[in-house]
Amino acid sequence: MLKKGGIVLPLSMLPPGKKAVVVDMIGGEGIRRRLIDMGIVRGVEILVVKNDVGPLIVRVGEMRFALGFGMAQKILVEEL
């Protein structure tokens, strides 16, 4: 999938240390609301801190969050 000249992929596919911009979120209102409450919205920069066994750890601004693999699959990003 291409968008804005870059490749759009699920957040779960990014390795640790990579930054990306959120371009879309897949899912119903409940999932979208939860992500919005964490500050994960379109256009925000996100850094993958940990992506191996267990939940993904991401940084949004000065906050860190743990996301399950299923949730991370629903966040579409463009790598920076």
C-alpha positions in Angstrom: 0.0 0.0 0.0 1.4 3.4 -0.9 0.5 6.8 0.5 2.3 10.2 0.4 5.2 8.6 -1.5 6.0 6.2 1.3 5.1 2.6 2.2 2.2 2.3 4.7 2.4 -0.7 7.0 1.1 -1.9 10.3 3.0 -0.6 13.3 3.7 -4.2 14.4 6.1 -4.6 11.4 8.5 -1.9 12.5 11.7 -2.9 14.3 12.9 -1.2 17.5 14.4 2.3 17.0 12.3 3.2 14.0 10.1 6.2 13.9 6.9 6.5 11.9 3.9 8.8 11.4 0.4 7.4 12.0 -1.6 7.6 8.8 -4.7 5.6 9.7 -6.3 3.2 12.3 -8.4 0.2 11.5 -11.2 -0.9 13.7 -14.4 0.1 15.4 -15.2 3.1 17.6 -13.9 1.4 20.8 -10.5 0.7 19.4 -10.2 4.2 17.9 -11.3 5.8 21.1 -8.7 3.8 23.1 -5.9 4.9 20.7 -7.1 8.5 20.7 -7.0 8.4 24.5 -3.3 7.4 24.3 -2.5 10.2 21.9 -2.2 7.9 18.9 -3.9 9.8 16.2 -3.4 10.6 12.5 -0.3 12.6 12.0 1.4 11.9 15.3 5.0 10.6 15.3 5.5 7.3 17.1 8.8 5.5 18.0 9.0 1.7 18.5 11.0 1.1 21.6 10.5 -2.7 21.8 9.1 -5.2 19.3 9.9 -8.8 20.2 8.3 -11.3 22.5 5.4 -9.8 24.4 3.7 -6.4 23.8 5.2 -3.6 21.6 6.5 -0.7 23.6 6.0 2.6 21.8 6.8 6.2 22.6 4.4 9.0 21.7 5.8 12.3 22.8 7.1 11.8 26.3 4.7 8.9 27.1 5.4 5.2 26.6 2.7 2.6 26.0 2.5 -1.1 25.8 0.4 -2.4 22.8 -0.6 -5.9 22.1 0.2 -7.3 18.7 -3.5 -7.2 17.6 -3.8 -3.5 18.5 -0.4 -2.7 16.8 -1.7 -4.4 13.6 -4.6 -1.9 13.5 -2.3 1.2 13.5 -1.1 2.0 10.0 2.1 4.0 9.8 4.5 5.5 7.3 8.1 5.0 8.3 10.3 8.1 8.6 
